[in-house]
Amino acid sequence: MYRTAIEVLTEWKLNTKKKPLIFLGARQVGKTWLLSEFGRTQYSKMLYINFEAKDAPREIFQENFNIDRIITLLNAYGGLKITPDNTLLVFDEIQTAPQGVTALKYFYENAPEYQIIAAGSLLGINLHPGESFPVGKVDFLTLYPLSFTEFLLAMGEPQLVELIEEREFELVNSFGSKLINYLRYYFFVGGMPEAVLSFSQNRDWNEVRKIQKNILKSYESDFSKHAPKEILPRINMVWKSIPSQLSKENKKFIYGAIKEGGRAKDFELAIQWLTDAGLLHKIYNVSKPALPLAAYSDLSAFKLFHNDVGLLAAMTNLRAKTIIEGDAVFTEFKSALTEQFVFQQLIPNENLSIHYFTFDNSKYEVDFIVQNENDEIIPIEAKSGENLRARSFRLFCENFKPQTAIRTSLSNYRKEDWMTNVPLYIIGNIFNC
């Protein structure tokens, strides 16, 4: 299964001034498999240590940060001779090794020749200011569920992906019906690697749903195992509220929808835990579509998105039958799946700052406002089905006159005077110029 992140890993390997790499991402998005594949194909040797394993040398960094001592012990543990130029060191679940993250600083400062990738499904929870962290001494890479184009590759459609990536939009339009069918599949299957692999091999909807339910159970098990006991009930409440939060017409997160009388102070730590674990993603409303967008963020108004559209569909018990009922899958739950899909295709692009915009009276909302690497502010309206009326989107364009405005829907790619219609199935690639 091809993951585009392997290209980023290869660039990191070739960088003569590379730092230890911290590899982030929610559990079961494929980090371990990708690192194993990277090590297998790009290095002569790889030492993989999962610090959650029973025999893992979790105390190796506690005595001191003498790199010669650490390497000697790692040689003994792995049963191989670590050579800096052709050995990849992978420290998985590094957050469970005391002083493990701090040790990366000393590798960078005292032995930069060693090639180290540290990963952890819950590592983000430990990366807060005030804790011992090697600021400026490490690089970061975040892995997300498979994008739609990665899903197409898994389905055996490299030619379609090539057309999309080469921006051959007229030709892409001619394959619109086929791509919309795959889009229906993706709304159900999502991008979790195990679910995608199963579907690519068997086309068994029930097996996919079983896999997704097991992943959701494993997440909830993590809550019980790793979250502070005092906020565990609220983590569960926030988590279970996400489908209803996203199915509202106005998708702003409402504390009172979790619990009558609920307030920010009741749930903000629970939300922080879930976002740090990579299971939810938060985007803020902006009071003004001006540069830089982050400066105009309203921290009290935000949306929470799931980490995967397929898991969101599983939480709502979306039936496979819905997939074949015309465009019903795109309109279910007040277009919650469509907006989740668009967000999921945008977030891997680190050049985008993603927000949304609500007019003063809160009646009209633009689904996404992004700032790209050229400091251009672009509104994006996500439309389900073929109903393309969007009063809020047109009102925004009339008031603020953006140079580029994007409406993404099931309709073909076409440019109009005031906006560009981008098919949903290429929205993730439209900014990759």
TIVEXBA-146605 format. One record per residue: x, y, z of N, C-alpha, C in turn. Coordinates in steps of 0.2 Angstrom, whole numbers, plus 5000, padded with zeros to 4 digits. Layout:
XYZXYZXYZ/...
# end
This chain:
500449945000500050005000500450065000/500450104995500850164994500650224999/501050255002500950315006501450375004/501150425002501550485000502050505005/501950495011502350515017503050485016/503150425012503750395011504250445007/503950485003504350535000504650585004/504250605009504550655014505050615018/504950555020505450525024506150515020/506050505013506650495009507050565009/506650615008506950685008507350695015/507050675020507350675027508050645027/508050575024508650535024509150575020/509050605015509550635010509750705013/509450725018509650795020510250785025/510850815023511450805026511450845033/510950885034510950925041510250905045/510050835044509450815047509550815054/508950825057508850815065508550745066/508550725072508050665074507350685072/506950635069506250655067505750625072/505350665074504750645078504150635073/503950575073503350555069502750545072/502250585071501650595075501050565071/500550545074499950525071499550475076/498850475075498450435079498650365078/498350325083498550255083498150225077/498550175074498250135068498150175061/498550225061498550265054499150235050/499550195052500050155048500750175049/500850215055501550235056502050175056/501950125060502450075061502550035054/502050025051502149995044502550035040/502350095039502750145035503450145037/503650155043504350155046504650085044/504350035045504649965043504849965035/504349985031504449995024505050035022/505050095025505550145024506250115026/506250085032506950055034507149995029/506649955027506849895023507049915016/506749975014506949995007507550045006/507650075012508150135011508750125015/508850075019509350055024509649985024/510249975025510549905025510249875032/510249915037510049885044509549935047/509049905051508649945055508549915062/508549955067508449935074507749965076/507249925077506649945079506449925086/506349975090506149965097505449995098/505049945101504349975103504449975111/504450035113504550045121503950025125/503450005122502849975125502949895126/503449865122503549795123503749775130/503649715132503849695139504549695139/504949675134505649665135506049735133/505649785131506049845129506449875134/507049905132507449935137507250005139/506650015142506350075144506850125148/507250095152507650135157508350155154/508450145147509050155144509350225144/508850275145509050345144509050375151/508850345156508850375163509450385167/509950345166510650345169510950415167/511050425161511350485158511250485150/511450535147511350545140512050535136/512450485139513050475135512950435129/513050455123512850425117513150355116/513850355118514250295117513950235121/513750255127513450205132512750185129/512350225127511650215124511750165118/512250185113512250145107512550075109/513050065114513250005116512749955118/512249985122511649945125511149935119/511049975115510649965109510949905105/511549905104511949855100511749785103/511749785110511649715113510949705113/510449745113509749735113509549705106/509849745101509649725094510049665091/510549655094510949595091511249615085/511449685084511749705078512249755079/512649775074513149825075512849895072/512749945076512450005073512950045070/512850055063513350105060512950165057/513150225059512750285058512550295050/512950275046512850285039512250245036/512150185038511650145035511250105040/511150125046510650095051510150145053/509550125052508950175054508750145061/508750195066508550185073507850205073/507350165075506650185076506450175083/506250225087506050225094505350235094/504950175094504250185093503950185101/503350225101503050235108503550265113/503950305110504550335114504250375120/503650395121503350425126503350385133/503450315132503350275137504050255140/504650285137505250275139505450345143/505550335150505750395153506350435150/506350495149506850545146507050525139/506550485136506750465129506650525124/506150565125506150625120506750665121/506850685128507450725130508050695127/508150635126508750605124508950625116/508350645113508450655106508950725105/508850765110509250825110510050805110/510150765114510950745115511150705109/510750665105510950635099511050695094/510650745094510750795089511350835090/511450845096512050895098512750855098/512750795101513350755102513450705097/512950675093513050625088512550635083/512550685079512050695074512150645068/512650605068512750565062512250505063/511950495068511450435069510750455066/510450415063509850425060509250395064/508850445067508350415072507650445070/507250405071506550425070506150395076/505850445080505450425086504750435084/504350385086503650385085503250375091/502550385091502150375097501450395095/500950345097500250355095500050415100/500250415106500050465111500550515113/501050515108501650565109501450635110/500950655106500750725106500450745113/500250705117499950715124500550745128/501150725127501750735131502150795128/501950825123502350885120502050955121/502050965128501751035130502351075133/502251145132502751185135502851175143/503451185145503551165152503851105154/503751055149504050985150504750985146/505150945148505850935145505750915138/505850955133505750945126506350975122/506650945117507150965113506951015108/506751075110506551125105507051145101/506951145094507451165089507951105087/507851055091508350995090508050935086/507450945084507050885081506650915075/506550875070506050885065505350845066/504850865063504250835064503850815057/503550755058503150735052502550705055/501950725053501250695055500950645050/500750585051500450545047499750545048/499350555043498550545043498350485040/497650475041497350415037497550425029/497450375025497550385018497050435015/497350475011497050525007496650495002/496150534998495750494993496250474987/496750514985497150484980497550424982/497750424988498050354991497550304991/496950314992496450264992496350244985/496350284980496350264973496950224971/497550234973498050194972497950124975/497750124981497550054984497050014980/496550054977496050024973496350004966/496950014964497249994958497050044952/497050104954496950164949497450214948/498050194947498650244946498550294941/498250264935498150314930497650374932/497150364935496750414938497050464942/497550434947497950474951498350524947/498650494942499150524938498750584934/498150574932497850634929497650684934/497450664940497350714945497950754947/498550724948499150754950499450794945/499250784938499550824933499050874931/498550874935497950934934497750934927/497550874924497250864918496550864919/496250924920495550924923495050914918/495150924911494650904906494650834906/495150794906495150724906494850694912/495050724918494750704924493950714924/493750764921492950774920492650714917/493050684912492750624908492750564912/493050564918493050504922492650524929/492250574928491850594934491450544937/491050504933490650454936490950404940/491550384937491950324940492250354947/492450414947492750444953492250454958/491650474956491150484961490950414965/490950364961490850294964491450284969/492050294967492550284972492450334978/492250394977492150434982491650404987/491050374985490550344989490950294993/491350254990491650194994492150234999/492450284998492950315003492550345009/491950375007491550395013491350345018/491250285015491150225020491750195023/492250185018492850145020493350195024/493350255022493850305025494550285023/495050305027495750305026496150265031/495850225035496250185040496550125036/497250115036497550075032497250005032/497049975038496749905038496149905035/495749955036495049955032495149955025/495649995022495750005015495949945012/496449915016496749855013496249795012/495849785018495349735017494849755012/494649815011494149825005494449814998/495049834998495449824991495449754989/495549714994495649644993494949604992/494449624996493849584997493149614995/493149684995492549724993492049704998/492149685004491749665009491549715014/490949745013490749805017490649785025/490449725026490349705033491049695037/491549675033492149665036492549735037/492449775033492649845034492349875040/491649865041491349895047491649865053/491749805053491949765059492649795061/493149805056493749835057493749895060/493249945057493150005060492950005067/492449965069492149965075492749935080/493149895078493749875082494249935084/494349975078494750025079494450075084/493850085084493550135088493550105096/493450045096493550015103494250015106/494750015101495450025104495550095106/495250145102495350215104495050215111/494450195112494050205119494450165124/494850115123495250075127495850115129/496050155124496650205126496450255131/495750275130495550325135495650305142/495350245143495350215150496050195152/496550185148497250165149497650225151/497550275147498050325147497850395149/497150405149496950475151496850485158/496950545161496950555168496150535170/496150495176495450475178494950525179/495250585181494750645183494350665177/494650665171494350685165494150635160/494250565162494050515158493250515156/492850525161492050525159491950585153/492250645154492150695149492450685143/493050645143493350625136492850585132/492550535136492050495133491450535130/491250585134490650625132490750665126/491350695126491550735120491650685114/491950635114492050585109491350565106/490950545110490250515108489850575105/489950635106489550695104489750715097/490350695094490550715088490150705082/489850645081489350645076488750695076/488450705082487950755083488150825082/488750835084489050905083489150925076/489350875072489450885065488850875061/488350855063487750845059487250905060/487450955064487051015065487151065059/486651105058486751145052487351195053/487351225059487951265061488451215065/489051205062489451145065489951175071/489851235073490151265079490051215084/490651195088490551155094490151185099/489651155102489251175107489351135113/489551165119489651125125488951095128/488451145127487851125129487551065126/487751045120487550985116487850925119/488350925123488650865127488250855133/488150905137487750905143487450965144/486850965146486451025148486751065153/486951135151487251175155488051175155/488251125150488951115149489351185147/489951195150490351255149491051235147/491451285144492051275142492551235147/492451265153492951245158492851165160/492251145159492051075160492351025155/492451045149492651005144493351015140/493651075142494251095138494851055139/494951025144495450975145495350905142/494750885142494550825138494650835130/494450895128494550915121495350915119/495650945124496450945123496750885122/496550835127496750765127496650735120/496050735117495850705111496150735105/496350805105496650835100497450815100/497650815106498350795107498550725104/498050685105498050615103497950605096/497750655092497650655085497050625083/496550615088495950585086495450635084/495450695086495050755084495550805082/495250855078495550915075495150975076/495451025078495051085080495251145075/494751175072494851235068494451295071/494751355071494451405074494051455069/493551485071493251535067493751595067/493651635062494051705062493551755061/493751815065493351865065493351915059/493951905055494051945049494451905045/494351895038494751865033495351905031/495851915036496351955034497051915036/497551945034498251915035498551935042/498851895046498751815045498151795048/497851745046497251715048497251695056/497851675058497851645065497751705070/497951765068497951825072497151845073/496751825069496051835070495651785072/495951725075495551675077495151685083/494551665084494151675089494151605093/494551605099494751545102494151515106/493551555106492951525109492551495104/492651505098492251475093492651425088/492451365088492851315084492351255082/492651225077492351155075492851105077/492551045078493050985080492850935074/493350915071493350855066493650795068/493350745066493650675067494250665063/494650615065495250595061495150555055/494550525054494350485048493650485047/493450495040492750495038492450435039/492850375037492550315038492450295045/492850315050492650305057492050345059/492050405057491450445058490850415056/490850385050490250345047490050285051/490650255054490550195058490150215064/490350275067490050295073489350315072/489150335066488450345065488050285062/488450235062488150165059487850175052/488150215048487950225041487950155038/487450135034487350075031487650075024/487950015022488250005016487750025010/487150005012486550015007486550085005/486650135009486650205008487150225002/487650185002488150204997487950194989/487450154988487250134982486550174980/486350214985485650254984485850324981/485950324975486150394972486650424976/486550494978486950534981486850544989/486450494991486250494998486750505003/487350465001487950465006488250535007/488150575002488450645002487950695006/487350675007486850725010486650695017/486850635019486750615026486950655031/486650665037486850695042487050775041/486550805037486650875035487350885032/487650845028488250845024488850845029/488750815035489350805039489950765036/489750715033490250675030490650715024/490250755021490650795015491050845018/490850875023491350925026491950895030/491850835033492350795036492850775030/492550755025493050735019493450785017/493150845016493550905013494150915018/493950925025494450945030494950885030/494850825029495350775029495750775023/495550805018496050805012496450865012/496250915016496650975017497150975022/497050945028497450945033498150925032/498250865028498950845027499450905024/499150955021499551005017499751055023/500351055024500651095030500651165028/500651175021500651245019499951285020/499451255022498851285023498651295030/498451355032498151375038497451375038/497051325041496351305040495951335046/495451375044494951405048494251405045/493751435048493151445045492851515047/492351545043492151615044491351615045/491151655050490451665051490251735051/489751755048489551825048489251845054/489251905056489151935062488451905065/487951895061487351875063487251795064/487851765063487951695063487451655059/487051685055486651645050486951615045/487451655042487851625036488551605039/488851555036489451525037489851505031/490451515030490851485025491251425028/491151365025491451305028492151315030/492551335025493351345027493551405024/494051435027494451485025495151465026/495551465020496251445021496751495019/497351495022497851545020498351495017/498551505011499051465008499751495008/500251455005500951475006501151545003/500751564999500851624995500451684999/500151665005499851715009499151745006/498851695002498251714999497651685003/497151715004496551695008496051675003/495851605004495451575000494851545003/494251565002493651535005493451465001/493251415005493051355002492351335004/491951325000491251305001491151224999/491051185004490951115003490151095002/490051074996489351064994489150994993/488650964996488550894995488050894989/488050834985487550824980487750874974/487150894970487250934965486851004966/486651014972486251074974486851124976/486951174971487551214972487351284974/486751294977486551364980486951374987/487251424987487651434993487651514995/487151534998487051604999487651635003/487951595008488451625013489051635009/489251585004489851585000489851644995/489251654992489251714987489251774991/488951784997488951845001489651855003/490051805005490751815007491151845001/491051814995491451834989491251904987/490551924988490351994986490652044991/490752024997490952075002491752085002/492052025001492752025002493152014996/492852004991493151994984493851954984/493851894986494451854986494751844979/495351844978495651834971495451764969/495451714974495251644972494751624977/494151594974493651564979493451494976/493451444980493351374978492651344981/492251324976491651284978491851214976/491751164981491951094980491251054980/491151014975490450984975490550924970/490050894968490050834964490050854956/490050924955490050944948490750944945/490750944939491450944935491851014937/492451004936492951064936492751114931/492651174933492551234929492651304932/492851344929492951414931492451464929/492251504934491751554933492051624935/491751674933492051744935492251754942/491851724947491951744954492151684958/492151624955492351564959492551504954/492851454957493051394953492751334956/492351294952492051234955492551174955/492751144960493251094960492851034963/492850974959492550914961492850894968/492450864972492650844978493250794978/493250754972493750704972494450734970/494550794969495150824968495350884973/494950894978495050954982495650944986/495950884987496550874991497150894987/497050894980497650904976497650974973/497151014974497051074971497551124973/497851114979498351164981499051144980/499151084978499751054976500051074969/500151134968500351154962501151144961/
# end
